[in-house]
Amino acid sequence: MIKFKIKYAIIIALGISPIASLQAQNLDQQTALLVEELRLEESDMAMRDLPRWKKPDKVYINISRFTPDSEEQKMMLDAAREVAGDVEIIPVKNNLDEEIVNNMEVLISRCDIDDMLNAKNLLWFQHSAHGVDDCLTPDTIRKDFVLTNAQHTSGPPIAEHVIGMIMMMSRGLLQLHSAQIEHNWIRRASGIPIIEIKGKTLLVAGLGGIGTAVAYRAHALGMRVLATRNSSRSGPDFVEYVGLSDELYELSKQADVVVNTLPMTPDTAGLFNKQFFDTVKKGAYYISVGRGETTVTSDLIDALKDGRLTAAGLDVTVPEPLPSDHELWTLPNIIITPHIAALTDQGRWRRWLVVRENLRRYINGDKLLNVVNKELGY
């Protein structure tokens, strides 16, 4: 892990492009380090042990879903062919024709409900993004195919975005920047106390790939980290306590900062509502980088107005894009970014290396990474 971090830091410091770095390094070694770094989980069962699996003759890839750059697209396809061996890699575009849909067993693209349902022989669908709420309907959940996604790969940039929001709020930078624009020399931001975050408690709601990346960075800054997760109480050493999802309210009473990284599921819809904001430690910060539908916006606005929350940071909202006349824009104690926390100069290559590894594993009948539980929605 340390070697991987140093190597990546040198690449960035020297201004070497991701393309050049991939050309210069062994992709398999880089992927192995990335899998360790992101703590990617593999499935319980190897693909070869599933009744319907067989080595495919063809794999269809919508490469434009990974990058718009033609040079990068060529490199990605070449990298896929390295692990595909005698399996034919066929690049496709949006709006697949009927013949492809009728015959394809494997598609690497962004979710398209019609393609997923109409593909009679579909065995594996690799979603090019993290969230799968746009992939799941009652019919796709029932359909017998394996769905994988790019979870964890967006964790590093989103976690840095979260830390940036915390710093803006804790140092009063939101108000001070507004004063700068108005050429107003003020030494204290009104309404929001300037605090040190070392020793403060941060609660991660949803200790998945993004949540773990947030927790790691918060701990490194001296924060006490608590978390919830739906699956178990296990977690890394830098998280002091991992509770189950039904402990969210109790743990929120201790939190100076609550970071919502939850996916959108029937259980998480509207979870952060009046009852939550009544329970959370008075004066806490609230940050949401998961899905906008998990937060009841009107209840959040009320909590920001009456002091139950000191400030909030939102990278996701309902609706998106947020209308120009929406009340959220007018609040002095909120940071809003337009669902861009995952954007980064390194993200698409990180994502592609994981997808490429899954392609290698699928063709060989091995255990896949990032298999989605379609019933749970993540």
Contacts in CASP RR format, 6 or more apart in sequence:
PFRMAT RR
TARGET T0000
AUTHOR 0000-0000-0000
METHOD contacts of the structure
MODEL  1
MIKFKIKYAIIIALGISPIASLQAQNLDQQTALLVEELRLEESDMAMRDL
PRWKKPDKVYINISRFTPDSEEQKMMLDAAREVAGDVEIIPVKNNLDEEI
VNNMEVLISRCDIDDMLNAKNLLWFQHSAHGVDDCLTPDTIRKDFVLTNA
QHTSGPPIAEHVIGMIMMMSRGLLQLHSAQIEHNWIRRASGIPIIEIKGK
TLLVAGLGGIGTAVAYRAHALGMRVLATRNSSRSGPDFVEYVGLSDELYE
LSKQADVVVNTLPMTPDTAGLFNKQFFDTVKKGAYYISVGRGETTVTSDL
IDALKDGRLTAAGLDVTVPEPLPSDHELWTLPNIIITPHIAALTDQGRWR
RWLVVRENLRRYINGDKLLNVVNKELGY
1 33 0 8 1.000
1 36 0 8 1.000
1 37 0 8 1.000
3 33 0 8 1.000
4 30 0 8 1.000
4 33 0 8 1.000
4 34 0 8 1.000
4 36 0 8 1.000
4 37 0 8 1.000
5 37 0 8 1.000
7 25 0 8 1.000
8 346 0 8 1.000
11 18 0 8 1.000
11 21 0 8 1.000
12 345 0 8 1.000
12 346 0 8 1.000
16 24 0 8 1.000
18 345 0 8 1.000
18 346 0 8 1.000
18 348 0 8 1.000
18 349 0 8 1.000
19 71 0 8 1.000
19 72 0 8 1.000
19 75 0 8 1.000
22 30 0 8 1.000
22 75 0 8 1.000
22 79 0 8 1.000
22 349 0 8 1.000
23 75 0 8 1.000
27 79 0 8 1.000
27 82 0 8 1.000
27 353 0 8 1.000
27 356 0 8 1.000
30 353 0 8 1.000
31 353 0 8 1.000
31 354 0 8 1.000
31 356 0 8 1.000
31 357 0 8 1.000
34 40 0 8 1.000
34 350 0 8 1.000
34 353 0 8 1.000
34 354 0 8 1.000
35 354 0 8 1.000
35 357 0 8 1.000
35 369 0 8 1.000
38 152 0 8 1.000
38 153 0 8 1.000
38 155 0 8 1.000
38 209 0 8 1.000
38 350 0 8 1.000
38 354 0 8 1.000
39 152 0 8 1.000
39 209 0 8 1.000
39 212 0 8 1.000
39 236 0 8 1.000
40 152 0 8 1.000
40 354 0 8 1.000
40 369 0 8 1.000
40 370 0 8 1.000
41 369 0 8 1.000
41 370 0 8 1.000
42 367 0 8 1.000
42 368 0 8 1.000
42 369 0 8 1.000
42 371 0 8 1.000
43 367 0 8 1.000
43 368 0 8 1.000
43 369 0 8 1.000
43 371 0 8 1.000
44 367 0 8 1.000
45 367 0 8 1.000
46 365 0 8 1.000
46 366 0 8 1.000
46 367 0 8 1.000
47 53 0 8 1.000
47 124 0 8 1.000
47 146 0 8 1.000
47 361 0 8 1.000
47 362 0 8 1.000
47 365 0 8 1.000
47 366 0 8 1.000
47 367 0 8 1.000
47 368 0 8 1.000
48 365 0 8 1.000
48 366 0 8 1.000
50 146 0 8 1.000
52 123 0 8 1.000
52 144 0 8 1.000
53 123 0 8 1.000
53 365 0 8 1.000
55 87 0 8 1.000
55 363 0 8 1.000
55 365 0 8 1.000
56 87 0 8 1.000
56 105 0 8 1.000
56 106 0 8 1.000
56 123 0 8 1.000
56 362 0 8 1.000
56 363 0 8 1.000
57 87 0 8 1.000
57 88 0 8 1.000
58 87 0 8 1.000
58 88 0 8 1.000
58 89 0 8 1.000
58 90 0 8 1.000
58 104 0 8 1.000
58 105 0 8 1.000
58 106 0 8 1.000
59 80 0 8 1.000
59 84 0 8 1.000
59 87 0 8 1.000
59 88 0 8 1.000
59 89 0 8 1.000
59 90 0 8 1.000
59 106 0 8 1.000
59 108 0 8 1.000
59 359 0 8 1.000
59 363 0 8 1.000
60 90 0 8 1.000
60 91 0 8 1.000
60 92 0 8 1.000
60 96 0 8 1.000
60 100 0 8 1.000
60 104 0 8 1.000
60 106 0 8 1.000
60 107 0 8 1.000
60 108 0 8 1.000
60 109 0 8 1.000
61 77 0 8 1.000
61 80 0 8 1.000
61 89 0 8 1.000
61 90 0 8 1.000
61 91 0 8 1.000
61 92 0 8 1.000
61 107 0 8 1.000
61 108 0 8 1.000
61 109 0 8 1.000
62 91 0 8 1.000
62 92 0 8 1.000
62 93 0 8 1.000
62 94 0 8 1.000
62 107 0 8 1.000
62 108 0 8 1.000
62 109 0 8 1.000
62 110 0 8 1.000
62 128 0 8 1.000
63 73 0 8 1.000
63 76 0 8 1.000
63 77 0 8 1.000
63 91 0 8 1.000
64 73 0 8 1.000
64 93 0 8 1.000
64 94 0 8 1.000
65 109 0 8 1.000
65 110 0 8 1.000
65 128 0 8 1.000
66 72 0 8 1.000
66 73 0 8 1.000
66 76 0 8 1.000
66 128 0 8 1.000
66 348 0 8 1.000
66 351 0 8 1.000
66 352 0 8 1.000
66 355 0 8 1.000
67 73 0 8 1.000
67 76 0 8 1.000
67 348 0 8 1.000
72 348 0 8 1.000
73 91 0 8 1.000
76 352 0 8 1.000
76 356 0 8 1.000
77 89 0 8 1.000
77 91 0 8 1.000
79 352 0 8 1.000
79 356 0 8 1.000
80 89 0 8 1.000
80 356 0 8 1.000
80 359 0 8 1.000
81 89 0 8 1.000
83 356 0 8 1.000
83 357 0 8 1.000
83 359 0 8 1.000
83 360 0 8 1.000
83 363 0 8 1.000
84 359 0 8 1.000
84 360 0 8 1.000
84 363 0 8 1.000
85 363 0 8 1.000
87 363 0 8 1.000
92 100 0 8 1.000
92 109 0 8 1.000
94 112 0 8 1.000
96 104 0 8 1.000
96 112 0 8 1.000
96 115 0 8 1.000
101 115 0 8 1.000
101 118 0 8 1.000
101 119 0 8 1.000
102 118 0 8 1.000
102 119 0 8 1.000
102 120 0 8 1.000
102 121 0 8 1.000
103 121 0 8 1.000
104 119 0 8 1.000
104 121 0 8 1.000
104 122 0 8 1.000
105 121 0 8 1.000
105 122 0 8 1.000
105 123 0 8 1.000
105 124 0 8 1.000
106 122 0 8 1.000
106 123 0 8 1.000
106 124 0 8 1.000
106 125 0 8 1.000
106 126 0 8 1.000
106 362 0 8 1.000
107 115 0 8 1.000
107 119 0 8 1.000
107 122 0 8 1.000
107 124 0 8 1.000
107 125 0 8 1.000
107 126 0 8 1.000
108 125 0 8 1.000
108 126 0 8 1.000
108 128 0 8 1.000
108 355 0 8 1.000
108 359 0 8 1.000
109 115 0 8 1.000
109 125 0 8 1.000
109 126 0 8 1.000
109 127 0 8 1.000
109 128 0 8 1.000
110 127 0 8 1.000
110 128 0 8 1.000
110 129 0 8 1.000
111 125 0 8 1.000
111 127 0 8 1.000
111 129 0 8 1.000
111 132 0 8 1.000
111 134 0 8 1.000
111 135 0 8 1.000
113 134 0 8 1.000
113 135 0 8 1.000
113 137 0 8 1.000
113 140 0 8 1.000
116 122 0 8 1.000
116 125 0 8 1.000
116 135 0 8 1.000
116 140 0 8 1.000
116 143 0 8 1.000
116 145 0 8 1.000
117 139 0 8 1.000
117 140 0 8 1.000
117 143 0 8 1.000
119 145 0 8 1.000
122 143 0 8 1.000
122 145 0 8 1.000
123 145 0 8 1.000
123 146 0 8 1.000
124 145 0 8 1.000
124 146 0 8 1.000
124 148 0 8 1.000
124 362 0 8 1.000
124 368 0 8 1.000
125 135 0 8 1.000
125 145 0 8 1.000
125 146 0 8 1.000
125 147 0 8 1.000
125 148 0 8 1.000
126 148 0 8 1.000
126 149 0 8 1.000
126 355 0 8 1.000
126 358 0 8 1.000
126 359 0 8 1.000
127 135 0 8 1.000
127 147 0 8 1.000
127 148 0 8 1.000
127 149 0 8 1.000
127 150 0 8 1.000
127 372 0 8 1.000
128 150 0 8 1.000
128 351 0 8 1.000
128 355 0 8 1.000
129 149 0 8 1.000
129 150 0 8 1.000
130 149 0 8 1.000
130 150 0 8 1.000
130 151 0 8 1.000
130 153 0 8 1.000
130 154 0 8 1.000
130 210 0 8 1.000
130 342 0 8 1.000
131 149 0 8 1.000
131 151 0 8 1.000
131 263 0 8 1.000
131 264 0 8 1.000
131 291 0 8 1.000
131 378 0 8 1.000
132 147 0 8 1.000
132 149 0 8 1.000
132 263 0 8 1.000
132 372 0 8 1.000
132 377 0 8 1.000
132 378 0 8 1.000
133 263 0 8 1.000
133 264 0 8 1.000
133 265 0 8 1.000
133 291 0 8 1.000
133 377 0 8 1.000
135 147 0 8 1.000
135 149 0 8 1.000
135 372 0 8 1.000
136 374 0 8 1.000
136 377 0 8 1.000
140 147 0 8 1.000
140 374 0 8 1.000
141 374 0 8 1.000
141 375 0 8 1.000
146 368 0 8 1.000
146 371 0 8 1.000
147 371 0 8 1.000
147 372 0 8 1.000
147 374 0 8 1.000
148 358 0 8 1.000
148 368 0 8 1.000
148 369 0 8 1.000
148 370 0 8 1.000
148 371 0 8 1.000
148 372 0 8 1.000
149 370 0 8 1.000
149 372 0 8 1.000
150 351 0 8 1.000
150 354 0 8 1.000
150 355 0 8 1.000
150 370 0 8 1.000
151 208 0 8 1.000
151 209 0 8 1.000
151 370 0 8 1.000
151 378 0 8 1.000
152 208 0 8 1.000
152 209 0 8 1.000
152 210 0 8 1.000
152 212 0 8 1.000
152 354 0 8 1.000
152 370 0 8 1.000
153 347 0 8 1.000
153 350 0 8 1.000
153 351 0 8 1.000
153 354 0 8 1.000
154 210 0 8 1.000
154 341 0 8 1.000
154 342 0 8 1.000
154 347 0 8 1.000
154 351 0 8 1.000
155 209 0 8 1.000
155 210 0 8 1.000
155 211 0 8 1.000
155 212 0 8 1.000
155 213 0 8 1.000
155 214 0 8 1.000
155 342 0 8 1.000
156 213 0 8 1.000
156 344 0 8 1.000
156 346 0 8 1.000
156 350 0 8 1.000
157 341 0 8 1.000
157 342 0 8 1.000
157 343 0 8 1.000
157 344 0 8 1.000
157 346 0 8 1.000
157 347 0 8 1.000
158 210 0 8 1.000
158 213 0 8 1.000
158 214 0 8 1.000
158 261 0 8 1.000
158 289 0 8 1.000
158 315 0 8 1.000
158 341 0 8 1.000
158 342 0 8 1.000
159 210 0 8 1.000
159 211 0 8 1.000
159 213 0 8 1.000
159 214 0 8 1.000
159 216 0 8 1.000
159 217 0 8 1.000
160 217 0 8 1.000
161 289 0 8 1.000
161 315 0 8 1.000
161 337 0 8 1.000
161 341 0 8 1.000
162 214 0 8 1.000
162 217 0 8 1.000
162 259 0 8 1.000
162 287 0 8 1.000
162 289 0 8 1.000
162 341 0 8 1.000
163 214 0 8 1.000
163 217 0 8 1.000
163 218 0 8 1.000
163 221 0 8 1.000
165 287 0 8 1.000
165 313 0 8 1.000
165 335 0 8 1.000
166 197 0 8 1.000
166 218 0 8 1.000
166 257 0 8 1.000
166 285 0 8 1.000
166 287 0 8 1.000
167 173 0 8 1.000
167 197 0 8 1.000
168 174 0 8 1.000
168 335 0 8 1.000
169 192 0 8 1.000
169 285 0 8 1.000
169 310 0 8 1.000
169 311 0 8 1.000
169 313 0 8 1.000
169 335 0 8 1.000
170 194 0 8 1.000
170 195 0 8 1.000
170 196 0 8 1.000
170 197 0 8 1.000
170 285 0 8 1.000
171 194 0 8 1.000
172 189 0 8 1.000
172 192 0 8 1.000
172 194 0 8 1.000
174 189 0 8 1.000
174 192 0 8 1.000
174 311 0 8 1.000
174 332 0 8 1.000
174 333 0 8 1.000
174 335 0 8 1.000
175 186 0 8 1.000
175 189 0 8 1.000
175 190 0 8 1.000
175 191 0 8 1.000
175 192 0 8 1.000
175 332 0 8 1.000
176 186 0 8 1.000
176 189 0 8 1.000
179 185 0 8 1.000
179 186 0 8 1.000
179 189 0 8 1.000
188 194 0 8 1.000
191 332 0 8 1.000
191 333 0 8 1.000
192 310 0 8 1.000
192 311 0 8 1.000
192 333 0 8 1.000
193 310 0 8 1.000
197 221 0 8 1.000
197 222 0 8 1.000
197 223 0 8 1.000
197 256 0 8 1.000
197 257 0 8 1.000
198 221 0 8 1.000
198 222 0 8 1.000
198 223 0 8 1.000
199 222 0 8 1.000
199 223 0 8 1.000
199 224 0 8 1.000
200 223 0 8 1.000
200 224 0 8 1.000
200 256 0 8 1.000
200 257 0 8 1.000
201 223 0 8 1.000
201 224 0 8 1.000
201 225 0 8 1.000
201 226 0 8 1.000
201 254 0 8 1.000
201 255 0 8 1.000
201 256 0 8 1.000
201 257 0 8 1.000
202 214 0 8 1.000
202 215 0 8 1.000
202 218 0 8 1.000
202 223 0 8 1.000
202 224 0 8 1.000
202 225 0 8 1.000
202 226 0 8 1.000
202 255 0 8 1.000
202 256 0 8 1.000
202 257 0 8 1.000
202 258 0 8 1.000
202 259 0 8 1.000
203 225 0 8 1.000
203 226 0 8 1.000
203 227 0 8 1.000
203 228 0 8 1.000
203 251 0 8 1.000
203 252 0 8 1.000
203 254 0 8 1.000
203 255 0 8 1.000
203 257 0 8 1.000
203 258 0 8 1.000
203 259 0 8 1.000
204 211 0 8 1.000
204 212 0 8 1.000
204 214 0 8 1.000
204 215 0 8 1.000
204 218 0 8 1.000
204 225 0 8 1.000
204 226 0 8 1.000
204 227 0 8 1.000
204 228 0 8 1.000
204 239 0 8 1.000
204 259 0 8 1.000
204 261 0 8 1.000
205 227 0 8 1.000
205 228 0 8 1.000
205 248 0 8 1.000
205 258 0 8 1.000
205 259 0 8 1.000
205 260 0 8 1.000
205 261 0 8 1.000
205 262 0 8 1.000
206 227 0 8 1.000
206 228 0 8 1.000
206 229 0 8 1.000
206 230 0 8 1.000
206 245 0 8 1.000
206 260 0 8 1.000
206 261 0 8 1.000
206 262 0 8 1.000
207 215 0 8 1.000
207 227 0 8 1.000
207 228 0 8 1.000
207 229 0 8 1.000
207 235 0 8 1.000
207 239 0 8 1.000
207 242 0 8 1.000
208 229 0 8 1.000
208 261 0 8 1.000
209 261 0 8 1.000
210 261 0 8 1.000
210 289 0 8 1.000
210 290 0 8 1.000
211 227 0 8 1.000
211 259 0 8 1.000
211 261 0 8 1.000
212 235 0 8 1.000
212 236 0 8 1.000
214 259 0 8 1.000
214 261 0 8 1.000
215 225 0 8 1.000
215 227 0 8 1.000
215 236 0 8 1.000
215 238 0 8 1.000
215 239 0 8 1.000
216 236 0 8 1.000
216 238 0 8 1.000
218 225 0 8 1.000
218 257 0 8 1.000
219 225 0 8 1.000
219 238 0 8 1.000
219 239 0 8 1.000
220 238 0 8 1.000
223 257 0 8 1.000
224 240 0 8 1.000
225 238 0 8 1.000
225 239 0 8 1.000
225 240 0 8 1.000
226 239 0 8 1.000
226 240 0 8 1.000
226 241 0 8 1.000
226 242 0 8 1.000
226 243 0 8 1.000
226 251 0 8 1.000
226 254 0 8 1.000
226 255 0 8 1.000
227 235 0 8 1.000
227 239 0 8 1.000
227 241 0 8 1.000
227 242 0 8 1.000
227 243 0 8 1.000
228 242 0 8 1.000
228 243 0 8 1.000
228 244 0 8 1.000
228 245 0 8 1.000
228 247 0 8 1.000
228 248 0 8 1.000
228 251 0 8 1.000
229 235 0 8 1.000
229 242 0 8 1.000
229 243 0 8 1.000
229 244 0 8 1.000
229 245 0 8 1.000
230 244 0 8 1.000
230 245 0 8 1.000
230 267 0 8 1.000
230 376 0 8 1.000
232 242 0 8 1.000
232 244 0 8 1.000
233 242 0 8 1.000
233 243 0 8 1.000
233 244 0 8 1.000
234 242 0 8 1.000
235 242 0 8 1.000
241 251 0 8 1.000
243 251 0 8 1.000
245 267 0 8 1.000
248 271 0 8 1.000
248 276 0 8 1.000
249 275 0 8 1.000
249 276 0 8 1.000
249 279 0 8 1.000
252 258 0 8 1.000
252 276 0 8 1.000
252 279 0 8 1.000
252 280 0 8 1.000
252 281 0 8 1.000
252 284 0 8 1.000
253 279 0 8 1.000
253 280 0 8 1.000
253 281 0 8 1.000
254 281 0 8 1.000
255 280 0 8 1.000
255 281 0 8 1.000
255 284 0 8 1.000
256 281 0 8 1.000
256 284 0 8 1.000
256 285 0 8 1.000
257 284 0 8 1.000
257 285 0 8 1.000
257 286 0 8 1.000
257 287 0 8 1.000
258 280 0 8 1.000
258 284 0 8 1.000
258 285 0 8 1.000
258 286 0 8 1.000
258 287 0 8 1.000
259 287 0 8 1.000
259 288 0 8 1.000
259 289 0 8 1.000
260 272 0 8 1.000
260 286 0 8 1.000
260 287 0 8 1.000
260 288 0 8 1.000
260 289 0 8 1.000
260 290 0 8 1.000
260 294 0 8 1.000
260 295 0 8 1.000
261 289 0 8 1.000
261 290 0 8 1.000
262 268 0 8 1.000
262 271 0 8 1.000
262 290 0 8 1.000
262 291 0 8 1.000
262 294 0 8 1.000
263 290 0 8 1.000
263 291 0 8 1.000
263 377 0 8 1.000
263 378 0 8 1.000
264 290 0 8 1.000
264 291 0 8 1.000
264 292 0 8 1.000
264 293 0 8 1.000
264 294 0 8 1.000
265 376 0 8 1.000
265 377 0 8 1.000
265 378 0 8 1.000
268 291 0 8 1.000
268 294 0 8 1.000
269 293 0 8 1.000
269 294 0 8 1.000
270 293 0 8 1.000
270 294 0 8 1.000
270 295 0 8 1.000
270 296 0 8 1.000
271 294 0 8 1.000
271 295 0 8 1.000
272 286 0 8 1.000
272 288 0 8 1.000
272 294 0 8 1.000
272 295 0 8 1.000
272 296 0 8 1.000
272 299 0 8 1.000
272 300 0 8 1.000
273 295 0 8 1.000
273 296 0 8 1.000
273 299 0 8 1.000
274 296 0 8 1.000
274 299 0 8 1.000
274 302 0 8 1.000
274 303 0 8 1.000
276 299 0 8 1.000
277 286 0 8 1.000
277 299 0 8 1.000
277 300 0 8 1.000
277 302 0 8 1.000
277 303 0 8 1.000
277 308 0 8 1.000
277 309 0 8 1.000
278 308 0 8 1.000
280 286 0 8 1.000
280 308 0 8 1.000
280 309 0 8 1.000
282 307 0 8 1.000
282 308 0 8 1.000
283 307 0 8 1.000
283 308 0 8 1.000
283 309 0 8 1.000
283 310 0 8 1.000
284 309 0 8 1.000
284 310 0 8 1.000
285 309 0 8 1.000
285 310 0 8 1.000
285 311 0 8 1.000
285 312 0 8 1.000
285 313 0 8 1.000
286 300 0 8 1.000
286 303 0 8 1.000
286 309 0 8 1.000
286 311 0 8 1.000
286 312 0 8 1.000
286 313 0 8 1.000
287 312 0 8 1.000
287 313 0 8 1.000
287 314 0 8 1.000
288 294 0 8 1.000
288 295 0 8 1.000
288 312 0 8 1.000
288 313 0 8 1.000
288 314 0 8 1.000
288 315 0 8 1.000
288 316 0 8 1.000
289 315 0 8 1.000
289 316 0 8 1.000
289 341 0 8 1.000
290 315 0 8 1.000
290 316 0 8 1.000
291 316 0 8 1.000
292 314 0 8 1.000
292 316 0 8 1.000
292 317 0 8 1.000
292 318 0 8 1.000
292 320 0 8 1.000
293 318 0 8 1.000
295 314 0 8 1.000
295 318 0 8 1.000
297 317 0 8 1.000
297 318 0 8 1.000
297 328 0 8 1.000
300 309 0 8 1.000
300 312 0 8 1.000
301 327 0 8 1.000
301 328 0 8 1.000
301 331 0 8 1.000
302 308 0 8 1.000
303 309 0 8 1.000
304 311 0 8 1.000
304 312 0 8 1.000
304 331 0 8 1.000
304 333 0 8 1.000
304 334 0 8 1.000
305 331 0 8 1.000
309 333 0 8 1.000
310 333 0 8 1.000
311 333 0 8 1.000
311 334 0 8 1.000
311 335 0 8 1.000
312 333 0 8 1.000
312 334 0 8 1.000
312 335 0 8 1.000
313 334 0 8 1.000
313 335 0 8 1.000
313 336 0 8 1.000
313 337 0 8 1.000
314 328 0 8 1.000
314 334 0 8 1.000
314 335 0 8 1.000
314 336 0 8 1.000
314 337 0 8 1.000
315 337 0 8 1.000
315 338 0 8 1.000
315 339 0 8 1.000
315 340 0 8 1.000
315 341 0 8 1.000
316 339 0 8 1.000
317 328 0 8 1.000
317 336 0 8 1.000
317 339 0 8 1.000
320 338 0 8 1.000
320 339 0 8 1.000
321 338 0 8 1.000
322 328 0 8 1.000
322 329 0 8 1.000
322 336 0 8 1.000
322 338 0 8 1.000
328 334 0 8 1.000
328 336 0 8 1.000
329 336 0 8 1.000
354 369 0 8 1.000
354 370 0 8 1.000
357 369 0 8 1.000
358 368 0 8 1.000
358 369 0 8 1.000
358 370 0 8 1.000
360 366 0 8 1.000
361 367 0 8 1.000
361 368 0 8 1.000
361 369 0 8 1.000
362 368 0 8 1.000
372 378 0 8 1.000
END
